[in-house]
């Protein structure tokens, strides 16, 4: 059996093992990536994609998924960067790392649906909390002249964390997005 056939068989086996709700989560996340993120090569969309999927899956299918605001690490140092991903049934979905604004610095990451990795992106580690080594690395970066950037990212992280905890504000956040990125515009983009 060739590699393509083996991959297709593995994907079918994985899809067949999903529950009905997991399949919905997969199909919604896949539509967001295939019909919106990929064709537009949208980068820096981790928070937005997670909040969109939370709202869309809840409204369209009555399924509650968890938007997680945490951190990722690229494995080159101890720095943990703020990031968001989706969890359902304890499984991670991340459609936002396949395109980055600076691939020379932050290589594109893996495309992950319910813990299943698609493609060959850079492997990032995921963390719900800031680690002590991560905090020390940020403090070192701050003292080396990066204080404004670290402070900005920490404020952004705190704001997104608060939004994830007050889910009633997620739709307001999505509706106030720049043109082309509102909830209804993304729904139209993935429905076509």
Secondary structure as UniProt FT lines:
FT   HELIX           3..17
FT   HELIX           20..32
FT   HELIX           33..37
FT   HELIX           38..40
FT   HELIX           46..61
FT   STRAND          66..73
FT   STRAND          81..88
FT   TURN            89..90
FT   STRAND          91..94
FT   TURN            101..105
FT   STRAND          111..113
FT   TURN            114..115
FT   STRAND          116..118
FT   STRAND          125..127
FT   HELIX           132..141
FT   HELIX           142..146
FT   HELIX           147..165
FT   HELIX           167..169
FT   HELIX           170..175
FT   TURN            179..180
FT   HELIX           183..191
//
